[in-house]
Structure formats: C-alpha cells, structure tokens
Amino acid sequence: MAGLKKCDQEDCTVKKDGKCLEGIEDLTQCPHFYLDENIAGLDVDSAAEENGQGPSTIQKPVITNTFKLFKGEEFKLDELTQVSYRYPVNKIFILGEQDSGKTTILATLFEMFQVGVFNKLHFAGSLTQIGFEKRCFYSRLASANSDYDTERTKSDEFRFLHLALKHDPNAKKALHLLISDIAGEKVQRAKGNTNDMKDLEIITDSVHISYIIDGEKLLNARTVQSVLTQAKTFIRKAIDEQIFTKSIRLSIIVSKWDVLDEINFDFESLIVAPFTRDFNNSFMDLSFLQIAVRPRTFVKYKLGHGLSKLMDLWTVKAQDLPNPIALEKSTRMIDKLIF
C-alpha cells in the first residue's frame, strides 16, 4: 500500500482474535504502521499521470487507522503511558478543595520556567504546553488588576500536565513529572462519599501527594478549627479507604500565606503539631509548607514564594524510581522525540 510501511519490530506482541498481527496484508489494521514521510503527502492521481497512467488505474489508499499526535493539551489518565512507558516518571497529585490554589500553583510553576532556570532546574520540554498555557491565560489577563486569577479546574476526572526538567542542560536524560489537576468539588465530596473517594484510587500509584489548605479560609478565628477538621477528615478517610498508603510522601500546604502572615497565624501550633500527631505514622514522609505563589503585593513575598521547596519534594530521589517499561524499537517520528 502506497505511503505505508511496517514497523521494524521483530516481535509484534499485539494480538487480535488470538493471532499475531505481524505480517498481515492490510497494514492499516496493524497499530505499528506509519506513513512514509516521503510519500504520505503525495497526490496519487498526479503521480500516476506523470507516469503515463490514468488516475482511475491506481486506487488511493484508505486509511482506517491513524496515530494520535500530541496536541499539547493535558493528558487524560489513559494517555499517560505515552510518557510513562518511555521515561522514568515522578507522578505528582495535587489535591485541595475549590479555590484552594491548585491550578494557580501549576500556572505559576510553568511561568517560572519560562523566565529561566528555576530552583537549579532547566526546562527541557513539555508535551502539554497548551494545557499549561490555558491555565496561565487568566492570570495574565488579570495582570493589570490587584488580584491574580486562574481558571478553575472543572473536570471531575484527573488530568495531567507534563514537565521535563534537567539539572544539567547538557545531560542526555531528563526527569519527567506528571502533575495532576482535578476539580476541587470532587475532593470536597470525597471526604463524605466513599464512591467519590474510591474514584481517587489511582493516587496509590504516586511519588508524592500535595494536599492544599486554602489560607484565606484560615483568616477567621471562629472557623479555623472547622477548616482544619475538614482537611483531617479527608486525609483520614483516604487512609481508611487505602487511597493513602504508608509508601506515600505527603506534603500539607497552606496556600495564600501572605494574607495569613499579616495576622501572625501560628503555623506550628495550628498546622504542624496537630497534623504530625495524627498522621506522622501513616506516611513514608510528612512535610509542611507555606506558599504564596501569587502574593497580593510583592513587598515581602515574591512571585512563586514556596515553589522552590515544593519542587525539592517533587523531585526527591528520582534516581530511585523504577525504570520505564522497555519499548520495542520504533521508527515512528513521534517515538524519536527526546526531552
């Protein structure tokens, strides 16, 4: 078939009806076929006429199966293997209720790498750059206002953003992060609903979990204990439902710290001490952070405050991660991308 070639995989393991697809006549049925770059764009009728043949004597190939190229959008759960099968990956989950600042962290982190080296890490690429840009759009639109804003995540399903980073820009290999984003309403419902909590079970396959507490909700002294109790309820239920396991590293993050700092919020006695007492033995590692990634003023706090410490947690012990599943050698151009 013009414009089609078989892959050079020696052992095709893809099966259909119990039979190997290697060597089948209709290559469009084989998931390993690719379009020859030198032929794929050729007009078959024009080529036939140049060779003295009428257009009716050559049948155009009908492509019934195609490969999905990267659009730069966020990954869905079933698309993660496009990264995890090719590279060692740190899978990060960010959880928090509505407006707690999850999306703001993602947008600001991406912007920090656009400026240059951040936390001694070099930006080495992203397969979800458009997904990041969409999250940055609202904050840029609001740059003339006193308050920053980002578009709220609306999906009840996990979406993932990809970052490739290098400690040395000349290094051949990069560290790959897959960072989750999910609607805060889903997290909010999960603490009181077993089904919603079980929908989060993919969290068990994580390197690190960051749970965010909205700092603005801690401003009112009369409701602060209620807010913290709600956070503890979610964590406790996740442990009881075996969504959070002892192999997980958990960071509890208080966002919008710049507004809490103005009232001298007692971080140690209200956050660190009680959460350590309740959960220190439930995780491989339990840490606490204060962040103000988009402070209201830039007098005391700068853009991205706290992100450096968060990145330290997200990139810890990357060398100890298991190797990615080895892929068969492929000649497809999409598999030749190196980050």
Secondary structure, DSSP 8 states (H G I E B T S, - for coil): -TTEE----SS---EETTEE-TT-S-GGGSTT-EE-TTTTT--HHHHHHHTT--GGGS-------------SS-EEGGGTHHHHTTS-EEEEEEEE-TTSSHHHHHHHHHHHHHHS-BTTBEEEE-TTHHHHHHHHHHHHHTTTSSS--------SS-EEEEEEEESSTT-S--EEEEEEE--HHHHHHHTT-HHHHHTTGGGGS-SEEEEEE-GGGGS-TTTHHHHHHHHHHHHHHHHHTTSS-TT-EEEEEE--HHHHHTTT--HIIIIIHHHHHHHGGGSSEEEEEE-BSS-S-SSS--TTBTHHHHHHHHTTTGGGS-----------GGGG---
